[in-house]
Structures are given as structure tokens and as C-alpha cells.
Amino acid sequence: MRKKIGVFDAFSETMEQFGKNGCLLVVGEQGNPMAIGWGTIGIIWGKPVFIVLVRPSRYSFGLIENFPQFSVNVPAESLKKEVTLCGTRSGRDIDKVEKCNFTLEKGKMISVPYIKECSIHYECKIIHKNNVINTALDIDIVKEYYPEGDLHTVYFGEIVGVYREEV
Ligand SMILES: Cc1cc2nc3c(=O)[nH]c(=O)nc-3n(C[C@H](O)[C@H](O)[C@H](O)COP(=O)(O)O)c2cc1C
């Protein structure tokens, strides 16, 4: 059973996963999963916020631009192969949910689904977005991460629910 937990209750597991294989961002009402290696959680404007970064070249970009909600799904180590697939193949070309044998469940507070096979998930509504501005960014970071442009858009999602699978 999926139980609602406190906003920061799964903080360390979530950050740890970003440092390992990454988490899975799901966007769009149909649910397209994409691997994300960067993200953080905190308080901004007095609200709990999950920040994620998406490059315009991603299929997910069009989906998140059209529908301002997302779920962040925290996979166990055993889903490493699936995370890699979601980070190397595009939803433009294949159905990643089917390829990974994922089950999408209806979001509890949002219309974007979450991945049942990930035991922790966050539901978020976008309250702000911003573009990374290369002229305002450390030059070494620009060289390392943006040699071809494709600058991320940064999405600030208010966390409206965090859930953990409990037996
Ligand atoms: C571990 C890992 C982390 C990634 N992190 C991000 C990220 O934070 N932002 C991003 O735009 N792309 C990131 N990517 C690349 C996308 O996941 C990849 O381009 C994916 O195929 C996009 O899927 P889509 O076209 O279905 O949206 C990452 C890939 C991997 C393998």
C-alpha cells in the first residue's frame, strides 16, 4: 500500500539515488519516464519545492511545457537497467513504460501518473520555471555541460504529496 509521508522523510534516499543511477521524472498525462541525474528539494516561497532540469531537446520537454505537473520516482538499485533505458532512449521512438515493464498508477494529487515499481514518489505542480542563462553561469560549467547549447529549463514544482510503498 502506498502511504503518504512527510515532505522530507525520504530526502536522504532521494538524494542518494541522484548520486547513483538517477531518478525517474514522469511528465505528460500519458506518462513518459526520463532519467534525471540532477535535482533537489527545499523550501522556496514558503512551500516545499522539487527542482528538476530538462533540456529542450528532450521529448519530455514538450510534454512538461504543455502540462505543468510532474512526478519524481525514486528507483531501487535493482531498476538500474530500466533507469539507463529511460536515460538513453526517447519516448519519441519507443514506449519506455512498456519496454521497462513499468506499471503507471494514477497520481493521487496530480493528473500525471507515477511508477508503481518505484517505492517512493513525489507529486509536484509547477509554480515557476526559468532558463539557464549561459552568460550568467560559471564559464567552466558552460564549457563542460553546454558545448552545444541546449540549455536546461529549470522547473520548480510545489510538492503536493510524497508517498512510500509500505507492506
Ligand atoms: C543518469 C542520467 C541522468 C540524466 N539526467 C538528465 C537531466 O537531469 N536532465 C535532462 O534533460 N536529461 C537528463 N538525462 C538524459 C535524458 O534522460 C535522456 O536524454 C532521455 O532519453 C530523454 O528522454 P525523452 O526524450 O523521452 O524525454 C539523463 C540521462 C541519464 C542516463
Ligand as a Chemical Component Dictionary entry (heavy atoms), coordinates in Angstrom:
data_LIG
# 
_chem_comp.id                   LIG 
_chem_comp.type                 NON-POLYMER 
_chem_comp.pdbx_formal_charge   0 
_chem_comp.three_letter_code    LIG 
# 
loop_
_chem_comp_atom.comp_id 
_chem_comp_atom.atom_id 
_chem_comp_atom.alt_atom_id 
_chem_comp_atom.type_symbol 
_chem_comp_atom.charge 
_chem_comp_atom.model_Cartn_x 
_chem_comp_atom.model_Cartn_y 
_chem_comp_atom.model_Cartn_z 
_chem_comp_atom.pdbx_ordinal 
LIG C1  C1  C 0 21.670 9.069  -15.284 1  
LIG C2  C2  C 0 21.084 10.040 -16.257 2  
LIG C3  C3  C 0 20.690 11.291 -15.821 3  
LIG C4  C4  C 0 20.121 12.225 -16.712 4  
LIG N1  N1  N 0 19.724 13.450 -16.236 5  
LIG C5  C5  C 0 19.111 14.336 -17.054 6  
LIG C6  C6  C 0 18.617 15.579 -16.545 7  
LIG O1  O1  O 0 18.686 15.878 -15.328 8  
LIG N2  N2  N 0 18.037 16.434 -17.435 9  
LIG C7  C7  C 0 17.925 16.136 -18.775 10 
LIG O2  O2  O 0 17.386 16.963 -19.536 11 
LIG N3  N3  N 0 18.369 14.945 -19.268 12 
LIG C8  C8  C 0 18.936 14.044 -18.451 13 
LIG N4  N4  N 0 19.367 12.832 -18.928 14 
LIG C9  C9  C 0 19.154 12.474 -20.343 15 
LIG C10 C10 C 0 17.707 12.019 -20.610 16 
LIG O3  O3  O 0 17.231 11.134 -19.613 17 
LIG C11 C11 C 0 17.665 11.312 -21.995 18 
LIG O4  O4  O 0 18.038 12.228 -22.997 19 
LIG C12 C12 C 0 16.320 10.681 -22.300 20 
LIG O5  O5  O 0 16.487 9.805  -23.378 21 
LIG C13 C13 C 0 15.229 11.698 -22.609 22 
LIG O6  O6  O 0 14.031 11.019 -22.812 23 
LIG P1  P1  P 0 12.793 11.641 -23.613 24 
LIG O7  O7  O 0 13.310 12.049 -24.992 25 
LIG O8  O8  O 0 11.803 10.528 -23.665 26 
LIG O9  O9  O 0 12.340 12.809 -22.834 27 
LIG C14 C14 C 0 19.950 11.891 -18.071 28 
LIG C15 C15 C 0 20.363 10.620 -18.523 29 
LIG C16 C16 C 0 20.925 9.700  -17.632 30 
LIG C17 C17 C 0 21.338 8.336  -18.136 31 
# 
loop_
_chem_comp_bond.comp_id 
_chem_comp_bond.atom_id_1 
_chem_comp_bond.atom_id_2 
_chem_comp_bond.value_order 
_chem_comp_bond.pdbx_ordinal 
LIG C1  C2  SING 1  
LIG C2  C3  SING 2  
LIG C2  C16 DOUB 3  
LIG C3  C4  DOUB 4  
LIG C4  N1  SING 5  
LIG C4  C14 SING 6  
LIG N1  C5  DOUB 7  
LIG C5  C6  SING 8  
LIG C5  C8  SING 9  
LIG C6  O1  DOUB 10 
LIG C6  N2  SING 11 
LIG N2  C7  SING 12 
LIG C7  O2  DOUB 13 
LIG C7  N3  SING 14 
LIG N3  C8  DOUB 15 
LIG C8  N4  SING 16 
LIG N4  C9  SING 17 
LIG N4  C14 SING 18 
LIG C9  C10 SING 19 
LIG C10 O3  SING 20 
LIG C10 C11 SING 21 
LIG C11 O4  SING 22 
LIG C11 C12 SING 23 
LIG C12 O5  SING 24 
LIG C12 C13 SING 25 
LIG C13 O6  SING 26 
LIG O6  P1  SING 27 
LIG P1  O7  DOUB 28 
LIG P1  O8  SING 29 
LIG P1  O9  SING 30 
LIG C14 C15 DOUB 31 
LIG C15 C16 SING 32 
LIG C16 C17 SING 33 
# 
